[in-house]
Amino acid sequence: MNRSGQSVGKFARYYKLLPEQVLVVHDELDFDVGVAKLKKGGGHAGHNGLRDIISHLGSGDFYRLRLGIGRPSAEKAVVNYVLSEPASDELSLLLQAFDRCQNPVRFLVLGEAQKAVSELNCQGKQ
């Protein structure tokens, strides 16, 4: 995953996509498990996959669907945590997050980015 920019860059160049026409779905340590948020642009925040994508697209101006996986306990290394299978309760939360993302991603594909961002990022704030 740390070299995902190679394939994303080739795909974008082949289809002549601008960075803002790309959606990257990635794990987010800074969100609780199951939290999903959509945003456009930004840096890599230490995420090696995002760093590589930014490098190969030449820009960080793409959409990011960030799926929370939480942080590991102090005794577990981040790399081992990220690459390990989630516990069954965490898997359930992740699957629910995927379900919540379907409609907003559809809006994004249809060119209604603001509607997509608003719908997903406002879920659960009632």
N, C-alpha and C positions, 0 to 999 in steps of 0.2 A: 504494500500500500504506500510505502514511502516514496516509490517511484511512479505513482499513478499519473503524474504530470506528463510522462512520456506518451501514454495512450490518449489522455485527454487532449493534449496538444495536437497529436496526429489527427484525431477525430475532428477537432475544431478546424484545423487547416484543410482537411479533405472536404468538409462540408461548408467551408468558408464562413464559419460562425465567428461572430465577435464574442469577446469574453462575456458581455452582458446577455448573451443568448445561451449561456451554459449554466446548468444546475449541477452542483456537486452535493452529494449527500455524504455526511461524515459524522463520526462520533464526536461527542463534546464532553470532556471531563468536567467542565465547570457547571454543567447542568445536572440536576438530579436525574436518576434513571427514569426514562419515559417522557421527559420534557422535550418538546420539539418546537423549534423556532426557525423562521425563515428570514434571511436578510440578504442584502446585496452589498458586495464589496467588503473590504477590510483587509487586515494582514493575516499572517499565518498563526500568530499567537503560540509559536513553538510547535505547531502541528506539522510534522514532516511531510505528510501527504499534501497538505495545502501549500506548503512552501514549494514543493516540486511542481504543483499545478500552476501556481503563480509564475514560477520561473519559465515554464513551457508556454503559457499563454501570453506572457509578457505583461500581465496585469492581474490585479486582485479583484477586478470589477465584475465578478461573476456572482450568481446566486448561490447561497449556501443553505442547505436544509440541515440544520444541526440537531442531532439526536443525542439527548443526554444519556450518559452511561455512568455518571457519578465518578467519584475519585476512589482509588483503592485505599485500604487501610495502610497505616504507616509502614507496616512490615512487608507489604507486597509491592514489588517494583511496578511502575506504571506500564512498562512494555509487557510484562507478564499478565497484568490485569486486562489490558486492552485486547490481547490476543487469546484470552481464556473464554471459555463458554460461560454465558451468564447463568446465574442461579434461576430456578424455575419461576420464582416470583418476579425477578427482574425481566426475564424473557416475556412474561405476561404483560408487563408494563411497556416493553418495547413494541410488542405486537399491537397493543392499543394505540401507541403513538403512530405506528405505520398506518393504522386505520384512520386516525385523525388527519393525517397528511394527505390523503387521497384527493379530497375536494380542493384544498388550496393548491396542490401541485397541478391539478387540472386547470384552475384559473391561471396559473403562471404560464402554462403551455399555450393557453388561449390568448395570451398577451395582456391579461388583467393582473399585472404584478402587484399593484397596490392592494387590490381585493384579496389576493392570495396571502400577502404578508399580514394584512389586518385580520383576516379570518383565523389564520393559524396562531398568530401571536396573541390574540385576544381570548383564545379558548381557556376556560377555567378561571377567568377574571371577573366573574359575575358576582 
